[in-house]
C-alpha cells in the first residue's frame, strides 16, 4: 500500500466540497456520528437534503460565513492506497492557500463546471499547477447531469483544455465526466455516461503511478541535526541525521558537503537505529562519513555523481503571501530545507498575470497573492537545484525577520 | 514494484522523524507532551528512531489532571525509566490551589479545560519554546486545519486566520519572545495508521487498550468507568462489562467500548469495521458544541 497526496482546485460553485464529500461518502470513509452531525447541520439549512459540502467546512467562523479560509486536510484509504486530500479554496484572493496545498501534491483535480466550460479560474488553477510542477493533472468535468450528460459538451471542454495544457506544458493530463452531486463516475461507474469508457475518479486516484515522481538519481541529504552521544562507549560517534530528499546512498559512495565543498565517503548508514547497506528517498537516516569534518545543520551532503548548483544569485518565481508588499531591495531570511540564509530581493523583473500568463514589466512591487519573477542574492552560497528539475531542492520560503512570518514561496529557476 | 518502493507507513514514519529533527534543530528548549495514550507512545517510539543512540533533546512532560487511569500512569513511569529519558510531571491539582481556580462540578466534572492553565504555567516555568504533541488531523475538524508547526501567542492561543503558510517540507519555527510553537509530527496519520504501525513495530501499550472486565455505568449510550471522579446517582446502575479503551484521556471524559479484543489484530479488525469515529465513540467532552475543539484551541489547549 502506498500514499497519494492530491489537491482539489475549484470554488464552492464548481462543486468542489461536494466532490470531496462524495469521495469520502461513497468510499465509506464517513462514520455514523460524523454523518449525524452533518444531518443536524443540514437541518438548519432550507432544503432538507444532506449537504455533503458541509463535511469539508471546518471552523465555525467558516460555516457562519459560508466560506473556506484555509487549507484543510482530509484522509481516506482503500485497500490499494492511503490518500491525503489538501482542500484549498479557489477564490482569486486565495492563491496563497492553493500554492501551499499544491506544494506537496502528487496530483491535482481541476474541476470544471460543464455548463460554463473553461473559465478564467480554470486557467488560474492550471497555471498554478504548472508553476508548482504537480506531476499529474485530472480535469474533472462536473455537473454533467445539468447538461444532459452530453458527450459533445464534454468533448468541447476537453478540446479547450488541451490547448491550456499544451501552453503550460502540463505533463500527465486525464479527463473525465462526473457529477459529484449525483455520484456519477466518482466511486461508482455511471449508467448515465455510457459513452465514457475510462476510469472512475477513484480508479484514477488508485492507479496513477507516483513511484516515478521520486527522483532516485541525484543524491541529496540536508543535515538537520548532528547526533553526538559523547558517552564512554560512543565517544567517537558522530552521525548526520537527515531525510534523503532524492537519490540513493550506499556505503562507500563519494559525497561532497556543500556549500563548503569538503569531500568524503559514506562509512555507514543507519535507519531507525539499524545499520543498512543502502538507503533512498524519502527515508530518514543517519549518515556516517569516513573523514572527521566540520559539518552542521544546514549543510547538504550531495553525491558526487551529480552535484547541485552552489551560488549566491538566483532567479526565482515567487508567490507573495503577505499583506505587506514586497519591494525590490527588501531583505528576508531564505529557508531551503534545513538551511536558512539572509537574502535580499534585488529586483522584480515582471509580474505574472495568473489568468492570462501575460508578463507585466512595469511592476515595481508584489502584493498578496501576486506571482513575480525576481532575482535574489544570498549572504552565503546556497546549494540548490532548479525547481523544475528537482522540486525537493528548489523550493524555498522567505521569512520576514521582524515578524517571523512566512511571506513568500520561491521556485528557483 | 521496484526495490526502491516506499510503503505508506514508512513514508509517514520518515515524515514524522523529519519533523522531530526539525524541532531539535530549530529550538532551544523543546518538550514532548506525553499523556500515556497510544498517540504519545507512538511519538516516543518515533523520537527513539530520530535520535538514538543519542539522548532526546527534550524531556517528556505530562500534565497530570489527577483523573488519569492508574494503568496509564504506571505505564508512563515505566516507559520513561526504561528508555532513560527525563520525565516532568506537573499537576492540575497544584495549579488549582496556587491559582485559586474553581473546580468544575457535575456528574462528570472534567478538569480538561483546567489543563490549559497548568500547561501554560509549565511552559513558562521551563521556558519551553516548542511543545510536541500527538494530535492528528483526522481526529476533528479544527485539527484538520492546524499546521504541523503551529505558532501560539503568549496565552497559548491559536488564531486560525493568522496561520503561516506551510510549504513543501519546510517548517518555519521562528517566534517572538513569549510565543511558542506546538508541533504535531503525526498530523497526517489516521487512527488506523497508528494501530497498523503499533502492530508492525510491536509497540507496547497500557493494558486498558485491550479487553478487560470493568465496572461501568451506561450514560446515554456511553460506557463510563466507575471511579472516585464521577458522581453516581441513584438511577445509575453499575454494570460489569468486558471493555477496552479506544482513546485514553481522563476517567471523567473518556468512554469505553464493549469489546472482547485481546490483541492488536482483533482491535484493528474492530476499528476497520466500526462505523463510529474515535472521538465520537469515546469522548464525552466533544459533544458540548460543534465547535468545542476550535474554542479550546483558541484558548491555549493542545
Boltz contact constraints between the chains, C-beta under 6 A:
constraints:
  - contact:
      token1: [A, 1]
      token2: [B, 8]
      max_distance: 6.0
  - contact:
      token1: [A, 2]
      token2: [B, 8]
      max_distance: 6.0
  - contact:
      token1: [A, 3]
      token2: [B, 8]
      max_distance: 6.0
  - contact:
      token1: [A, 3]
      token2: [B, 11]
      max_distance: 6.0
  - contact:
      token1: [A, 31]
      token2: [B, 275]
      max_distance: 6.0
  - contact:
      token1: [A, 31]
      token2: [B, 276]
      max_distance: 6.0
  - contact:
      token1: [A, 31]
      token2: [B, 277]
      max_distance: 6.0
  - contact:
      token1: [A, 32]
      token2: [B, 275]
      max_distance: 6.0
  - contact:
      token1: [A, 32]
      token2: [B, 276]
      max_distance: 6.0
  - contact:
      token1: [A, 33]
      token2: [B, 276]
      max_distance: 6.0
  - contact:
      token1: [A, 33]
      token2: [B, 277]
      max_distance: 6.0
  - contact:
      token1: [A, 33]
      token2: [B, 280]
      max_distance: 6.0
  - contact:
      token1: [A, 34]
      token2: [B, 277]
      max_distance: 6.0
  - contact:
      token1: [A, 58]
      token2: [B, 141]
      max_distance: 6.0
  - contact:
      token1: [A, 58]
      token2: [B, 144]
      max_distance: 6.0
  - contact:
      token1: [A, 58]
      token2: [B, 145]
      max_distance: 6.0
  - contact:
      token1: [A, 59]
      token2: [B, 160]
      max_distance: 6.0
  - contact:
      token1: [A, 59]
      token2: [B, 294]
      max_distance: 6.0
  - contact:
      token1: [A, 60]
      token2: [B, 291]
      max_distance: 6.0
  - contact:
      token1: [A, 60]
      token2: [B, 294]
      max_distance: 6.0
  - contact:
      token1: [A, 70]
      token2: [B, 145]
      max_distance: 6.0
  - contact:
      token1: [A, 72]
      token2: [B, 144]
      max_distance: 6.0
  - contact:
      token1: [A, 72]
      token2: [B, 145]
      max_distance: 6.0
  - contact:
      token1: [A, 73]
      token2: [B, 137]
      max_distance: 6.0
  - contact:
      token1: [A, 73]
      token2: [B, 144]
      max_distance: 6.0
  - contact:
      token1: [A, 75]
      token2: [B, 138]
      max_distance: 6.0
  - contact:
      token1: [A, 75]
      token2: [B, 190]
      max_distance: 6.0
  - contact:
      token1: [A, 82]
      token2: [B, 8]
      max_distance: 6.0
  - contact:
      token1: [A, 84]
      token2: [B, 188]
      max_distance: 6.0
  - contact:
      token1: [A, 96]
      token2: [B, 165]
      max_distance: 6.0
  - contact:
      token1: [A, 100]
      token2: [B, 165]
      max_distance: 6.0
  - contact:
      token1: [A, 100]
      token2: [B, 167]
      max_distance: 6.0
  - contact:
      token1: [A, 103]
      token2: [B, 167]
      max_distance: 6.0
  - contact:
      token1: [A, 103]
      token2: [B, 168]
      max_distance: 6.0
  - contact:
      token1: [A, 216]
      token2: [B, 4]
      max_distance: 6.0
  - contact:
      token1: [A, 224]
      token2: [B, 21]
      max_distance: 6.0
  - contact:
      token1: [A, 224]
      token2: [B, 25]
      max_distance: 6.0
  - contact:
      token1: [A, 225]
      token2: [B, 21]
      max_distance: 6.0
  - contact:
      token1: [A, 225]
      token2: [B, 24]
      max_distance: 6.0
  - contact:
      token1: [A, 225]
      token2: [B, 25]
      max_distance: 6.0
  - contact:
      token1: [A, 227]
      token2: [B, 54]
      max_distance: 6.0
  - contact:
      token1: [A, 229]
      token2: [B, 53]
      max_distance: 6.0
  - contact:
      token1: [A, 229]
      token2: [B, 54]
      max_distance: 6.0
  - contact:
      token1: [A, 234]
      token2: [B, 53]
      max_distance: 6.0
  - contact:
      token1: [A, 241]
      token2: [B, 21]
      max_distance: 6.0
  - contact:
      token1: [A, 243]
      token2: [B, 18]
      max_distance: 6.0
  - contact:
      token1: [A, 272]
      token2: [B, 49]
      max_distance: 6.0
  - contact:
      token1: [A, 273]
      token2: [B, 52]
      max_distance: 6.0
  - contact:
      token1: [A, 280]
      token2: [B, 4]
      max_distance: 6.0
  - contact:
      token1: [A, 282]
      token2: [B, 14]
      max_distance: 6.0
  - contact:
      token1: [A, 283]
      token2: [B, 14]
      max_distance: 6.0
  - contact:
      token1: [A, 284]
      token2: [B, 14]
      max_distance: 6.0
  - contact:
      token1: [A, 284]
      token2: [B, 17]
      max_distance: 6.0
  - contact:
      token1: [A, 284]
      token2: [B, 18]
      max_distance: 6.0
  - contact:
      token1: [A, 297]
      token2: [B, 25]
      max_distance: 6.0
  - contact:
      token1: [A, 321]
      token2: [B, 165]
      max_distance: 6.0
  - contact:
      token1: [A, 335]
      token2: [B, 170]
      max_distance: 6.0
  - contact:
      token1: [A, 395]
      token2: [B, 168]
      max_distance: 6.0
  - contact:
      token1: [A, 397]
      token2: [B, 167]
      max_distance: 6.0
  - contact:
      token1: [A, 397]
      token2: [B, 170]
      max_distance: 6.0
  - contact:
      token1: [A, 399]
      token2: [B, 172]
      max_distance: 6.0
  - contact:
      token1: [A, 404]
      token2: [B, 174]
      max_distance: 6.0
  - contact:
      token1: [A, 404]
      token2: [B, 175]
      max_distance: 6.0
  - contact:
      token1: [A, 405]
      token2: [B, 164]
      max_distance: 6.0
  - contact:
      token1: [A, 406]
      token2: [B, 164]
      max_distance: 6.0
  - contact:
      token1: [A, 406]
      token2: [B, 165]
      max_distance: 6.0
  - contact:
      token1: [A, 406]
      token2: [B, 172]
      max_distance: 6.0
  - contact:
      token1: [A, 409]
      token2: [B, 167]
      max_distance: 6.0
